[in-house]
Amino acid sequence: MAKREPKRLLLRLDPAIHEAIAKWAADDLRSINGQIEYALRAALERAGRLPKGE
């Protein structure tokens, strides 16, 4: 099975939000990108919208 290529996305954030995510990511030993993906997956799961197989 071929590996799926990640989608690239330009994201504009309020500087205070970026700073908060950066601190959260550092606390969890993740990159900022990894932390944003983690938060989005958690939100999708809570909303019952996480795609099958994820």
DSSP file (Angstrom, degrees, kcal/mol; ACC not computed):
  #  RESIDUE AA STRUCTURE BP1 BP2  ACC     N-H-->O    O-->H-N    N-H-->O    O-->H-N    TCO  KAPPA ALPHA  PHI   PSI    X-CA   Y-CA   Z-CA
    1    1 A M              0   0    0      0, 0.0     2,-0.1     0, 0.0     0, 0.0   0.000 360.0 360.0 360.0 132.1    0.0    0.0    0.0
    2    2 A A        -     0   0    0      1,-0.1     2,-0.2     0, 0.0     0, 0.0  -0.447 360.0-111.7 -73.3 141.5    1.4    3.4   -1.0
    3    3 A K        -     0   0    0     -2,-0.1     2,-0.3     1,-0.1    -1,-0.1  -0.536  32.1-118.2 -73.0 135.4    2.0    5.9    1.8
    4    4 A R        -     0   0    0     -2,-0.2    -1,-0.1     1,-0.1     0, 0.0  -0.589  24.1-127.5 -76.8 133.9   -0.3    8.9    1.7
    5    5 A E        -     0   0    0     -2,-0.3    -1,-0.1     1,-0.1     2,-0.0  -0.655  27.9-113.6 -80.5 130.5    1.5   12.2    1.2
    6    6 A P        -     0   0    0      0, 0.0     2,-0.2     0, 0.0    -1,-0.1  -0.332  29.3-116.5 -63.9 145.7    0.6   14.8    3.8
    7    7 A K        -     0   0    0      1,-0.0     2,-0.4    -2,-0.0     0, 0.0  -0.593  24.0-133.9 -79.3 143.0   -1.4   17.9    2.6
    8    8 A R        -     0   0    0     -2,-0.2     2,-0.4     2,-0.0    -1,-0.0  -0.790  25.9-177.0 -98.7 144.5    0.4   21.2    2.9
    9    9 A L        -     0   0    0     -2,-0.4     2,-0.6     2,-0.0    -2,-0.0  -0.993  25.9-138.7-146.8 131.1   -1.6   24.1    4.3
   10   10 A L        -     0   0    0     -2,-0.4     2,-0.5     2,-0.0    -2,-0.0  -0.825  30.1-171.1 -87.7 124.0   -0.9   27.8    4.9
   11   11 A L        -     0   0    0     -2,-0.6     2,-0.5     2,-0.0    -2,-0.0  -0.970  14.1-155.1-124.3 124.7   -2.3   28.7    8.2
   12   12 A R        -     0   0    0     -2,-0.5     2,-0.4     0, 0.0    -2,-0.0  -0.865  20.6-177.7 -98.0 128.6   -2.6   32.2    9.6
   13   13 A L        -     0   0    0     -2,-0.5    -2,-0.0     4,-0.0     0, 0.0  -0.944  34.5-107.0-126.7 146.8   -2.7   32.4   13.4
   14   14 A D     >  -     0   0    0     -2,-0.4     4,-2.5     1,-0.1     3,-0.5  -0.495  39.0-120.1 -60.2 137.5   -3.1   35.1   15.9
   15   15 A P  H  > S+     0   0    0      0, 0.0     4,-2.4     0, 0.0     5,-0.2   0.845 113.0  53.4 -55.8 -35.4    0.3   35.6   17.5
   16   16 A A  H  > S+     0   0    0      2,-0.2     4,-2.1     1,-0.2     5,-0.1   0.883 109.5  48.2 -68.0 -37.3   -1.0   34.8   21.0
   17   17 A I  H  > S+     0   0    0     -3,-0.5     4,-2.7     2,-0.2     5,-0.2   0.925 111.3  50.7 -66.4 -44.3   -2.6   31.5   19.7
   18   18 A H  H  X S+     0   0    0     -4,-2.5     4,-2.6     1,-0.2    -2,-0.2   0.922 110.7  49.1 -58.8 -44.6    0.7   30.6   18.0
   19   19 A E  H  X S+     0   0    0     -4,-2.4     4,-2.2    -5,-0.2    -1,-0.2   0.909 111.4  49.1 -62.6 -42.7    2.6   31.3   21.2
   20   20 A A  H  X S+     0   0    0     -4,-2.1     4,-2.3     2,-0.2    -1,-0.2   0.909 113.0  46.9 -64.4 -41.8    0.2   29.1   23.3
   21   21 A I  H  X S+     0   0    0     -4,-2.7     4,-3.0     2,-0.2    -2,-0.2   0.901 110.5  53.2 -66.0 -40.4    0.4   26.3   20.8
   22   22 A A  H  X S+     0   0    0     -4,-2.6     4,-2.2    -5,-0.2    -2,-0.2   0.909 111.0  46.0 -61.7 -42.4    4.2   26.5   20.7
   23   23 A K  H  X S+     0   0    0     -4,-2.2     4,-2.2     2,-0.2    -1,-0.2   0.914 113.6  49.1 -66.0 -42.5    4.3   26.3   24.5
   24   24 A W  H  X S+     0   0    0     -4,-2.3     4,-1.8     2,-0.2    -2,-0.2   0.919 111.4  50.2 -61.7 -44.7    1.9   23.3   24.6
   25   25 A A  H  <>S+     0   0    0     -4,-3.0     5,-2.8     1,-0.2     4,-0.4   0.911 109.9  49.9 -61.4 -43.8    3.9   21.6   21.9
   26   26 A A  H ><5S+     0   0    0     -4,-2.2     3,-1.0     1,-0.2    -1,-0.2   0.905 109.3  51.8 -62.6 -41.3    7.2   22.1   23.8
   27   27 A D  H 3<5S+     0   0    0     -4,-2.2    -1,-0.2     1,-0.2    -2,-0.2   0.860 115.3  41.8 -61.9 -35.7    5.5   20.6   27.0
   28   28 A D  T 3<5S-     0   0    0     -4,-1.8    -1,-0.2    -5,-0.1    -2,-0.2   0.320 112.7-118.6 -94.6   6.4    4.4   17.6   25.0
   29   29 A L  T < 5S+     0   0    0     -3,-1.0     2,-0.3    -4,-0.4    -3,-0.2   0.893  72.8 125.8  55.4  44.2    7.7   17.2   23.1
   30   30 A R      < -     0   0    0     -5,-2.8    -1,-0.2    -8,-0.1     2,-0.1  -0.833  65.0-106.3-122.2 163.1    6.0   17.8   19.7
   31   31 A S     >  -     0   0    0     -2,-0.3     4,-2.3     1,-0.1     5,-0.2  -0.416  37.2-109.0 -76.0 165.3    6.6   20.1   16.9
   32   32 A I  H  > S+     0   0    0      2,-0.2     4,-2.4     1,-0.2     5,-0.2   0.922 122.9  51.2 -61.9 -42.7    4.0   23.0   16.4
   33   33 A N  H  > S+     0   0    0      1,-0.2     4,-2.3     2,-0.2    -1,-0.2   0.926 110.4  48.6 -59.6 -45.1    2.7   21.2   13.3
   34   34 A G  H  > S+     0   0    0      1,-0.2     4,-2.4     2,-0.2    -1,-0.2   0.866 110.7  51.1 -62.7 -37.0    2.4   17.9   15.3
   35   35 A Q  H  X S+     0   0    0     -4,-2.3     4,-2.6     2,-0.2    -1,-0.2   0.896 109.1  50.0 -69.3 -40.1    0.6   19.7   18.1
   36   36 A I  H  X S+     0   0    0     -4,-2.4     4,-2.5     2,-0.2    -2,-0.2   0.927 112.4  47.6 -63.4 -43.6   -1.9   21.3   15.7
   37   37 A E  H  X S+     0   0    0     -4,-2.3     4,-2.7     2,-0.2    -2,-0.2   0.910 111.3  51.6 -63.8 -41.1   -2.6   18.0   14.1
   38   38 A Y  H  X S+     0   0    0     -4,-2.4     4,-2.3     2,-0.2    -2,-0.2   0.933 112.0  46.1 -58.7 -47.4   -3.0   16.4   17.5
   39   39 A A  H  X S+     0   0    0     -4,-2.6     4,-2.3     1,-0.2    -2,-0.2   0.894 113.0  49.4 -65.2 -40.5   -5.5   19.1   18.6
   40   40 A L  H  X S+     0   0    0     -4,-2.5     4,-2.6     2,-0.2    -1,-0.2   0.913 110.9  49.5 -65.8 -41.9   -7.4   18.8   15.3
   41   41 A R  H  X S+     0   0    0     -4,-2.7     4,-2.6     2,-0.2    -2,-0.2   0.918 111.2  49.8 -62.0 -42.9   -7.7   15.0   15.6
   42   42 A A  H  X S+     0   0    0     -4,-2.3     4,-2.4     2,-0.2    -2,-0.2   0.912 112.2  47.7 -62.2 -42.6   -8.9   15.3   19.2
   43   43 A A  H  X S+     0   0    0     -4,-2.3     4,-1.9     2,-0.2    -2,-0.2   0.906 112.1  49.4 -65.2 -42.0  -11.6   17.8   18.1
   44   44 A L  H  <>S+     0   0    0     -4,-2.6     5,-3.1     2,-0.2     6,-0.7   0.901 111.3  49.7 -63.2 -40.9  -12.6   15.6   15.2
   45   45 A E  H ><5S+     0   0    0     -4,-2.6     3,-1.2     4,-0.2    -2,-0.2   0.926 110.4  49.4 -65.3 -44.0  -12.9   12.6   17.5
   46   46 A R  H 3<5S+     0   0    0     -4,-2.4    -1,-0.2     1,-0.3    -2,-0.2   0.860 112.6  48.8 -61.0 -35.4  -15.0   14.5   20.1
   47   47 A A  T 3<5S-     0   0    0     -4,-1.9    -1,-0.3    -5,-0.2    -2,-0.2   0.480 114.0-118.6 -83.8  -2.7  -17.3   15.7   17.3
   48   48 A G  T < 5S+     0   0    0     -3,-1.2    -3,-0.2    -4,-0.4    -2,-0.1   0.809  85.7 111.3  70.0  29.1  -17.7   12.2   15.9
   49   49 A R      < +     0   0    0     -5,-3.1    -4,-0.2    -6,-0.2    -5,-0.1   0.256  30.2 127.9-119.6   9.6  -16.1   13.3   12.6
   50   50 A L        -     0   0    0     -6,-0.7     3,-0.1    -5,-0.1     4,-0.1  -0.546  66.6-111.5 -69.0 126.8  -12.8   11.5   12.6
   51   51 A P    >   -     0   0    0      0, 0.0     3,-1.4     0, 0.0    -1,-0.1  -0.186  40.2 -88.5 -58.1 151.4  -12.5    9.6    9.3
   52   52 A K  T 3  S+     0   0    0      1,-0.2    -3,-0.0     2,-0.1     0, 0.0  -0.297 112.6  25.6 -59.0 140.7  -12.6    5.8    9.4
   53   53 A G  T 3         0   0    0     -3,-0.1    -1,-0.2     1,-0.0    -3,-0.0   0.524 360.0 360.0  83.2   5.6   -9.2    4.1   10.0
   54   54 A E    <         0   0    0     -3,-1.4    -2,-0.1    -4,-0.1    -1,-0.0   0.418 360.0 360.0-101.5 360.0   -7.7    7.1   11.7
